[in-house]
Amino acid sequence: MKQISNLEAVRDAIAMEMRANPDIILLGEGTGERGGSFAHTKNLYQEFGAKRLIDTPIAELGFTGLAVGAAATGLHPIVDLMFVDFAAECMSQIVNQASKLHYVSNGQSCVPMLVRAAMGTIKGAAAHHSSCLYPWFMHIPGLKVVTYSNPVDGYGLMRSALREPNPVIFLDHKTLYSVKGDAPDEETVIPFGKARVYKEGTDLTVVAVALMAQRVLEAVKQTPDISVEVIDPRTLVPLDLETIFASVRKTGRLLIVDEAYPVCSFASEVAAQVASECLYDLDAPVRRINPKAITHPFSPPLEQAMIPQVPQIAQAIRDLMEE
C-alpha cells in the first residue's frame, strides 16, 4: 500500500472537509501562507486563501475567544495552538465558554469548534513545549478529546472531528508527525468512541495512546513468548471502555502506558474503571507506566529517563506476567 506520514494524512483530512464545508476556517500563528510551524497546514493557504486560513498574533486567549464566538454564530473554526502547553493561555475560553455554551443555552447554541495542538516530547523541546495535557480536557464535560497513533486513524478521526456540532480537542504527537504508515482510503471516517485493537492476545492487555501505543507495539516484539493484546482507544472522550473490559476479562491482566503525569491521568481513569468493573476477572493488580512527575528537562538523556521507553515497557510486561 501507499505510505503516508501522520502529518500528511491529517492535513489531507482537513483539506477534504474544508472543500465540503465552506464554513470551516483555520486560525493560528503562522498557519496561513507559511504553512505552520510543522508544515501541518502546508498548501492549504494556496487552496483556500486568506479568508479561511487566518494568521493570528501571538495571542491564544484572543483568537480562541474569537473562534468561540465565530462557532456560536455559524462558522466552524479550527484553532491551532501549535503546542498544547499554550492551552494554558486560553483555558478560560475553552473551559468556561466553548464547553458550556450548549448546556447553558438549553441546546439553543452549539459550538462547532476544533482545538488542535501538538503534544509530547521530541528531542529536547524542554519545559514549555513537551507536555501531554489530555487529562486536563478529559476532566471537562462538553469536550471531546481525540488523539491518534497512525495515519489512517489521524485522517479518519479528523474528518469525524470536523463534523461534530460541539468542541473537539484534537492532539497530535510531535514525534509521530513524520512517521509513515498505510495511506487511508479517501472515504475513511472513524467514529468517536471506538477503540483500535492493534493486536489480539490472551495473556495480557496493554492500553496506550499516541506515541506510547507505537512504543508498546515495539515492546511486544521483545516479548514474543507472551500473547499481548494491544488497544489504542483513539478517543479519550468518549472512551471505549467496553473494548477494554472485554479484553481484560479475556486476559486477566492490564498494563496502561501513558505519557501524561501519573496523578489524575488517563492511566488513572482506565485503572479505576477496570478495578470497578472487572475486579474479579483480574489475575494480577493493574499496573501503570507514566512519566516521572517532574518538569520536562532540556537534556536529552534526562528526557529519555523521564518518559516511558520501549525496554521499560517490555520489562513491565514480563514482570506483570510473573505476578
Long-range contacts (C-beta under 8 A, 24 or more apart in sequence): 1-182, 1-183, 2-182, 2-183, 3-180, 3-181, 3-182, 3-183, 4-151, 4-180, 4-181, 4-182, 4-183, 4-184, 5-151, 5-177, 5-178, 5-179, 5-180, 6-148, 6-150, 6-151, 6-154, 6-172, 6-176, 6-177, 6-178, 6-179, 6-180, 6-181, 7-38, 7-39, 7-40, 7-172, 7-177, 7-178, 8-151, 9-151, 9-152, 9-154, 9-155, 9-183, 9-184, 10-40, 10-148, 10-151, 10-154, 10-155, 10-158, 10-172, 11-40, 11-41, 11-42, 11-43, 11-44, 12-155, 13-154, 13-155, 13-156, 13-158, 13-159, 13-162, 14-41, 14-44, 14-78, 14-158, 14-162, 15-43, 15-44, 15-47, 16-159, 16-186, 17-158, 17-159, 17-162, 17-163, 18-44, 18-47, 18-48, 18-52, 21-76, 21-162, 23-74, 23-75, 23-76, 24-52, 24-75, 24-76, 24-77, 24-78, 24-162, 25-51, 25-52, 25-53, 25-54, 25-70, 25-75, 25-76, 25-77, 25-78, 26-52, 26-53, 26-54, 26-77, 26-78, 26-80, 27-54, 27-56, 27-63, 27-66, 27-67, 27-77, 27-78, 27-79, 27-80, 28-54, 28-55, 28-56, 28-63, 28-78, 28-79, 28-80, 28-81, 28-82, 29-55, 29-56, 29-57, 29-58, 29-80, 29-82, 30-55, 31-55, 31-80, 36-80, 37-82, 38-118, 38-174, 38-177, 40-80, 40-172, 40-177, 41-80, 60-86, 60-87, 60-89, 60-90, 61-89, 61-90, 61-92, 61-93, 64-90, 64-93, 64-94, 64-115, 65-90, 65-93, 65-97, 67-93, 67-113, 68-93, 68-97, 68-98, 68-101, 68-111, 68-113, 70-113, 71-98, 71-110, 71-111, 71-112, 71-113, 71-167, 72-101, 72-109, 72-110, 72-111, 75-112, 76-112, 76-113, 76-114, 76-162, 77-113, 77-114, 78-113, 78-114, 78-116, 78-162, 79-113, 79-114, 79-115, 79-116, 80-116, 80-117, 81-115, 81-116, 81-117, 82-117, 82-118, 83-117, 83-118, 83-119, 83-128, 83-129, 83-131, 84-117, 84-118, 84-119, 84-131, 84-132, 84-133, 84-171, 85-128, 85-129, 85-130, 85-131, 85-133, 86-117, 87-115, 87-117, 87-133, 87-136, 91-136, 94-137, 94-140, 94-143, 94-167, 94-169, 95-140, 98-142, 98-143, 98-167, 99-140, 99-141, 99-142, 99-143, 99-167, 100-142, 102-142, 102-165, 102-166, 103-141, 103-142, 110-165, 110-166, 111-166, 111-167, 112-164, 112-165, 112-166, 113-166, 113-167, 113-168, 114-161, 114-162, 114-164, 114-167, 114-168, 114-170, 115-167, 115-168, 115-169, 115-170, 116-170, 116-171, 116-172, 117-169, 117-170, 117-171, 117-172, 118-171, 118-172, 118-173, 118-174, 118-177, 119-147, 119-171, 119-172, 119-173, 119-174, 119-210, 119-259, 120-173, 120-174, 120-175, 120-210, 120-211, 120-259, 121-174, 121-175, 121-259, 121-296, 121-303, 121-306, 121-307, 122-174, 122-175, 123-300, 124-298, 124-299, 124-300, 124-303, 125-174, 125-296, 126-296, 126-297, 126-298, 127-295, 127-296, 127-297, 127-298, 130-296, 130-303, 131-296, 132-171, 132-210, 132-258, 132-259, 132-260, 133-260, 134-169, 134-171, 134-209, 134-236, 134-260, 134-266, 135-260, 135-261, 135-264, 135-265, 135-266, 135-269, 137-169, 137-236, 137-237, 138-236, 138-237, 138-266, 138-269, 139-264, 142-166, 142-167, 143-167, 143-168, 143-169, 143-237, 144-168, 144-169, 144-192, 144-235, 144-237, 144-238, 145-169, 145-171, 145-235, 145-236, 145-237, 146-170, 146-171, 146-192, 146-234, 146-235, 146-236, 147-171, 147-172, 147-173, 147-209, 147-210, 147-234, 147-236, 148-172, 148-210, 148-232, 148-234, 149-173, 149-176, 149-196, 149-209, 149-210, 149-211, 149-213, 149-214, 149-232, 149-234, 150-181, 150-182, 150-214, 151-180, 151-181, 151-182, 151-183, 151-184, 152-181, 152-182, 152-183, 152-184, 152-188, 152-190, 153-190, 153-196, 153-232, 153-234, 155-184, 155-188, 156-184, 156-188, 156-189, 156-190, 157-190, 157-192, 157-234, 157-235, 159-188, 159-189, 159-190, 160-189, 160-190, 160-191, 160-192, 163-189, 164-192, 171-210, 173-210, 173-211, 175-211, 176-210, 176-211, 176-214, 179-214, 190-234, 192-235, 192-238, 193-235, 193-238, 193-239, 193-240, 194-234, 194-235, 194-240, 194-243, 195-231, 195-232, 195-233, 195-234, 195-240, 195-243, 195-244, 196-231, 196-232, 196-233, 196-234, 197-229, 197-230, 197-231, 197-243, 197-247, 198-230, 198-231, 198-232, 199-228, 199-229, 199-230, 200-229, 201-226, 201-227, 201-228, 201-229, 201-230, 201-251, 202-227, 202-229, 202-250, 202-251, 203-227, 203-228, 203-251, 203-253, 203-321, 204-228, 204-229, 204-251, 204-253, 204-254, 204-255, 204-317, 204-320, 204-321, 205-229, 205-231, 205-244, 205-247, 205-248, 205-250, 205-251, 205-253, 205-254, 205-255, 206-230, 206-231, 206-254, 206-255, 206-256, 206-257, 206-313, 206-317, 207-231, 207-232, 207-233, 207-244, 207-254, 207-255, 207-256, 207-257, 207-270, 208-232, 208-256, 208-257, 208-258, 209-233, 209-234, 209-236, 209-258, 209-266, 210-259, 211-259, 212-257, 212-258, 212-259, 212-308, 215-257, 215-308, 215-309, 215-310, 215-313, 216-257, 216-313, 218-310, 219-310, 219-311, 219-313, 219-314, 219-317, 220-314, 220-317, 222-310, 222-311, 222-314, 223-314, 223-317, 223-318, 226-317, 226-318, 226-321, 228-317, 236-266, 239-269, 239-270, 241-270, 241-273, 241-277, 244-270, 244-273, 244-274, 245-273, 245-274, 245-277, 245-278, 248-274, 248-278, 248-281, 248-282, 249-278, 249-281, 252-281, 252-282, 252-283, 252-284, 253-282, 253-283, 253-284, 253-320, 253-321, 253-323, 254-282, 254-286, 254-287, 255-286, 255-287, 255-288, 255-289, 255-313, 255-316, 255-317, 255-320, 256-286, 256-287, 256-288, 256-289, 257-288, 257-289, 257-308, 257-313, 257-316, 258-288, 258-289, 258-290, 258-308, 259-290, 259-291, 259-307, 259-308, 260-290, 260-291, 261-290, 261-291, 261-293, 262-288, 262-290, 262-291, 262-293, 263-293, 265-290, 284-320, 284-323, 285-323, 287-316, 287-319, 287-320, 289-313, 289-316
